[in-house]
Amino acid sequence: MTLFECEIDQEVKVISVEGIRKIRKRLIDMGITTNTKLKIIRKAPLGDPIEIKLRGYSLSLRMDDAKKIKVEKVWNRQ
């Protein structure tokens, strides 16, 4: 699943970052690397942009960039 497909308040882990080299490098420089856990904070009414929280800070991503980030759900055991 991609980051864009995630629901609000869902916690996920990054599996891979896809796209052309320039875009991948920009996303990785922002801290979106493999195995990074992040949380979806909110989405704009039309889904663009999406706000996420990772590594102690908030980041807004465009819809096109969020579709390039493959993630999996994080299961919280309680």
Secondary structure, DSSP 8 states (H G I E B T S, - for coil): -BGGG--TT-EEEEEEE-S-HHHHHHHHHTT--TT-EEEEEEE-TTS-SEEEEETTEEEEE-HHHHTTEEEEE-----
